[in-house]
Amino acid sequence: MSDECFSFETKLLHNRHKFDVTTGGVSVPIQHASTFHQSSFDKYGKYDYSRSLNPTREALEEQIAELEGGVRGFAFASGMAAISTAFLLLSKGDHVVITEDVYGGTFRIVTQVLSRFGIEHTFVDMTNLQAVKDAIQPNTKVFYVETPSNPLLKVTDIEAISQLAKAHNAYTFVDNTFLTPALQKPLELGADVVLHSATKFLSGHSDVVAGLAVVKDEELGNQLAFLQNSFGAVLGVQDAWLVMRGLKTLSVRLEQSVTNASKLANYLKDHPLVKNVYYPGLSDHPQYELQKKQAKSAGAVLSFELESEELTKFFVENVKIPVFAVSLGAVESILSYPAKMSHGAMPKNEREKRGISNSLLRLSVGLEHVDDLIADFSNALSNAIAVVK
């Protein structure tokens, strides 16, 4: 039986890096060397300097490429390092069409950094294909998709956007952080570059900061490799090893987190103090059918809006189980406040325009017993409304 026949779950554990060919050790060796001795004056070996290539980082890059169904993977110092390096494929005068409720860090680099170098952008609701078409300009070179989006969990039709991009000789970038290749395969739907904050579900333990990118075209891979080496924001070997360790349990972690998220979303949807719940696994979500079509599930992240900012504050102060923090995708549930955390870089008027209110909370559901989570949320909401009254 060839490796190609293995299921995704098996490939997480059984790949060409399942053991070290030199020692038989069942773990990828951590190669700390910054430079490598060359035995010949005229011919150099595969490795020369660790910014350019390191065997530990290379193992992770090969694994994520295989899992995403791409030809080449790249590991970076953070998710934003991966995104920023991918944007370096653009040149002065180019234009980006981008998801409107995108992660705050991505919003920041597009509006405050790329714009300084003459790269233009248009934010658009990518759930509206006509609006996307209307945003296209002769110099459009990238369609940047985040699906489900952060933090409103809007779902974009990756295949439809990719077809539009190809018709205009442009690339499609997809941030796949929320779902990972365990649940969604953007390259199979026509995307050119898949991006990850591997800090999140891929590593899954709130103990590493990392970014990944995967491409499905060799020439595009060569261009991104050149940029990775030139820009130099590469992932360190200790962090690469931590991501690989996290990948081994990705499927089982996601399975439990998704189950918990679905139950919690349904609980919140029926709670009288909750104004809105944003989760593509709910049947009344506008893109519910699309999500089922292009992904295996709705993922483990949801957002919900309470009736007021005051109620939201008291709820956060009374809830016990979730960590109240930046980030998502860990074994523990993480409750975030987008207005001041993930989207703090976005001006208030831009947040409000997108529906990111001061009473919106984002929840990454972890591996706790879901009954404990529901009881905790119920108690916190009751305490909050009692205090507010």
Buried (B, 14 or more C-beta within 10 A) or exposed (E): EEEEEBEBEEBBEEBEBEEEEEEEEEEBBBBEEEEBEEEEEEEEEEBEEBBEBBBBBBBBBBBBBBBBBBBBBBBBBBBBBBBBBBBBBBEEEBBBBBBBBBBBBBBBBBBEEBEEEEBBBBBBBBBBBEBBEEBBEEBBBBBBBBBBBBBBBBBBBBBBBBBBBBEBEBBBBBBBBBBBBBBBBBBBBBBBBBBBBBBBBBBBBBEBBBBBBBBBBEEBBEBBBEBBBEBEBBBBBEBBBBBBBBBEBBBEBBBBBBBBBBBBBBBBBEBEBBBBBBBBBBEEBEBBEBBBEBBBBBBBBBBBBBBBBBBBBBBBEBBEBBBEBEBBBBBBBBBBBBBEBBBBBBEEEBBEEBBBBBBBBBBBBBBBEBEEBBEBBEEBBEBBBEBBE
